[in-house]
Amino acid sequence: MSPQSFQPPRRILMGPGPSDVHPRVLAAMARPTIGHLDPAFVTLMDEIKDLLRYAFRTQNELTIPLSGPGSAGMECCFVNLVEPGDTVVVCVNGVFGGRMKENVERCGARAVIVEDAWGQGVNPAKVEAALAANPGAKALAFVHAETSTGARSDAETLCRLARGAGALAIVDAVTSLGGIPLEVDRWGADAVYSGTQKCLSCPPGLSPITFGARAVAALKGRRTKVQSWFLDLSLVMAYWEGPKGGGRSYHHTAPVNALYGLHEALVMLREEGLEVAWARHAKTHGALVAGLEAMGLKMKVDAAVRLPELNAVEIPAGIDEAALRRKLLEVHGLEIGAGLGGWAGKVWRIGLMGQSATADHILKCLDALESGLLDAGAKVNAGKAQAAARSALSA
Ligand SMILES: *Cc1c(COP(=O)(O)O)cnc(C)c1O
């Protein structure tokens, strides 16, 4: 038998990403491929940069989508800004902070770790102490929205502390961009990276980044070559910007159709309005939580630091969580996320990201989860969740 065209099953994506992709974005990606230096494509590139500035709330000239997933954006920030022998204060309160530490060490730099418990935001007092104890630290790195736990950190305060200590603020905004307020310029975030498959609701594979003036100065003032040729921004920019007054030159072949998709998703974000999108995430989150709590389930993270786009829910005792997730997928076509690391088997992670943050999504999810839990013999309050969620939605 020869292989047939692949037809993916219909899914409702409510995990930690990717999120549901709107048909407009899929349709954009199916348009004819053109050359990556075609004048029409160059116009599209400029629009993408402007739209990303809108989403990031920045005027930074160096604002582009990297050809690679969010992890490429993370690596790009570190390899461009951190040199051997530097010290970087790294906040670790979940999986992704741990990866930042790994990046710092692979750059030949020293990582000073500020650790907070899973489910908590980064503690600014500890960061202040770490910066004071390490004068001359090159950067402070932290995750704005920790997708492994669903906890939010106070990025504004952390950026201010970095600035006060003369350190660059490197911010992971993979799960925050488009989902919760992110103010790159107002907060003074120096180097910020994100991903497309979370609250922007594009397919995975691109990483929007933005570098402010201080980060660009650090890049220009390097003593050593950037260790990665592919992620060296001084080379990448020859393609995305070109020399002043000159043409753009080939660095690598941009993922043309993926960029059509990102452009369309950003046009949709602009049509909706960034603040409206933030409010939609917050509202659907409130309704999901109301439904889950009416069912008798418990949220894992304190309300004060909960992310709307990533909801960690405690798994009731005695439930085979993997079997239940499989059932949701097979019977309802619904994907939710498992716990990671120390939270594996303890929580589910329900994503409300981008196009997956709708009333319809949460009502379907509550229904599927309730019937799955009842079938598995869990003690939940049957028949309460829908009404609680609906009333929160109409509030
Ligand atoms: C998803 C995610 C990443 C990694 O993005 P990929 O696209 O999977 O490489 C990094 N940081 C955070 C906070 C994330 O949620």
The ligand as an SDF file (V2000), in Angstrom:
LIG
                    3D

 15 15  0  0  0  0  0  0  0  0999 V2000
    6.0430   26.8020   24.5470 C   0  0  0  0  0  0  0  0  0  0  0  0
    7.0270   27.5870   25.3280 C   0  0  0  0  0  0  0  0  0  0  0  0
    8.3810   27.7070   24.9420 C   0  0  0  0  0  0  0  0  0  0  0  0
    8.9680   26.9460   23.8020 C   0  0  0  0  0  0  0  0  0  0  0  0
    8.3400   27.1800   22.5820 O   0  0  0  0  0  0  0  0  0  0  0  0
    8.4590   26.0930   21.4210 P   0  0  0  0  0  0  0  0  0  0  0  0
    7.7190   26.7310   20.3000 O   0  0  0  0  0  0  0  0  0  0  0  0
    7.8510   24.8400   21.9460 O   0  0  0  0  0  0  0  0  0  0  0  0
    9.8980   25.9090   21.1280 O   0  0  0  0  0  0  0  0  0  0  0  0
    9.2060   28.5210   25.6980 C   0  0  0  0  0  0  0  0  0  0  0  0
    8.7470   29.1750   26.7710 N   0  0  0  0  0  0  0  0  0  0  0  0
    7.4630   29.0750   27.1820 C   0  0  0  0  0  0  0  0  0  0  0  0
    7.0120   29.8200   28.3890 C   0  0  0  0  0  0  0  0  0  0  0  0
    6.5840   28.2700   26.4720 C   0  0  0  0  0  0  0  0  0  0  0  0
    5.3100   28.1610   26.8840 O   0  0  0  0  0  0  0  0  0  0  0  0
  1  2  1  0
  2  3  1  0
  2 14  2  0
  3  4  1  0
  3 10  2  0
  4  5  1  0
  5  6  1  0
  6  7  2  0
  6  8  1  0
  6  9  1  0
 10 11  1  0
 11 12  2  0
 12 13  1  0
 12 14  1  0
 14 15  1  0
M  END
$$$$
